[in-house]
């Protein structure tokens, strides 16, 4: 019998009205949580389940900390390990790249081998990568460690979100995803502070060593408290279900596309064959991979039904835009504070608080209200409106912007980004086909990470072009404009080393004007995504739980009625 992921849309639609509960857009007011949502009312997690979930949330915090803490410490690490600008660049990029491309594979493997075994594999990757990076004596070891960490980190994020969809009814997931958003927000904002503090006051190696307690305690708690149903099948039958060709093609082609996107304008010019060839090959390879996945395999890692509705397609695009804007802000806003305001790395992290610490409460409020009302589109629209407004306000930032001013100017974007975290997740899950929730959630994580990779690259291209143009306006920088414009982060130390005077002022003005164009382009992209969101349909949050990997002790309470399960 063919795997369910290979079924056609017509076959899925004929499964019966009960199974497709929640599949169509809302035609009237959504049912009250107290009236019709049986699963939501019957969902009573035990203390052990709560501890397991909190453990997953802490692991999310760990990955967020590790992904952001190294950024402000890179100049110090480069000095200690004698690294070049290119190696410094790759030590940050390799983590995000590997985290992105392996997420769908982890989701597919978890459907075959089970969530817990695959989660342990992801944690093992993260542990090995942390060990290699923390003990590295040169940048080659650092890059290897960061790449392995990225593979594990992507798996942890992906499997964590999938497990929540296994355990929690769709109507109630807002509260849980709100907590995950809070953990990610806290990790993203405190990561640079911890990284800067360790690098300046102790040793940069503690940026990696701090992960070991998280890994040890997290693994123990998952073993003890996360009791999921096993998948009853032999090892050989599971191995036969793996889409080997699709898995390899997806990783190879996505990597081929993202690598030149990240190094374009940094290592090689955008019109260089070293950039264009892998970019074109990767793009065409992704198309070939999708054709293969949709037509030639019975167990695709990315089923066609993931993109079966207009709402799902739009929501994935919006998720990529959300990741693009978020990471563009996380990466370039600290550079504004460090270069233009000349804040220390730690103070630059603190200066991000109005932007970053508003994400968590906004996401929590959105999750609670969506759970309460059963409607999610208002959160998407509000999130894109505030995010667009916030990005537009960033263009006001200049050399003389006061502390009070930049605090209030950065608040709307943080609130908007926070609203979008759970809202886009609801959009994708509500429009997902029964039986494909795991891969839908994994693709949600993938597109967000994909957008993050693109965001840094697009910001870098815009900054370099504008910085070169702006520096050419000043006679003292004509000869060095091309070289100085290639490294936005490297200019931090250049500005700090200069004495106060016209030359330093001109460099700051050029830097600020260049960032202003980055914010403006991001504002336009977010605004277009916001307009696109108007085309989404209002799917209700009543899709039945459809997973074989629920909590063992709660299986009977959460088991759907006969005929409801695919």
Buried (B, 14 or more C-beta within 10 A) or exposed (E): EEBBBBBEEEEBBEBEEEBBBBBBEBEEEBBEBEEBBEBBBEBEBEEBBEBBBBBBBBBBBBBBBBBBBBBBBBBBBBEBBEBEBEBBBBBBBBBBBBBBBBBBBBBBBBBBBBBBBBBBBBBBBBBBBBBBBBEBEEBEBBBBBBBBBBBBBBBBBBBBBBBBBBBBBBBBBBBBBBBBBBBBBBBBBBBBBBBBBBBBEEEBBBBBBBBBEBBEEBBEBBEEBBBBBEBEBEEEEBEEBBBEBBBEBBBBBBBBBBBBBBBBBBBBEBEBEEBBEBBEBBBEBBEEBBEBBBEEBEBBBBBBBBBBBEBBBBBBBBBBBBBBBBBBBBBBBBBBBBBBBBBBBBBBBBBBBBBBBBBBBBBBBBBBBBBEBBBBBBBBBBBBBBBBBBBBBBBEBBEEBEEEBBBEBBBBBBBBBBBBBBBBBBBBBBBBBBBBBBBBBBBBBBBBBBBBBBBBBBBBBBBBBBBBBBBBEBEEBEEEBBEBBBBBBBBBEBBEEEEEEEEBEBBBBBBBBBBBBBBBBBBEBBBBBBEBBEEBBBBBBBBBBBBBBBBEEBEEEBBBEEEBBB
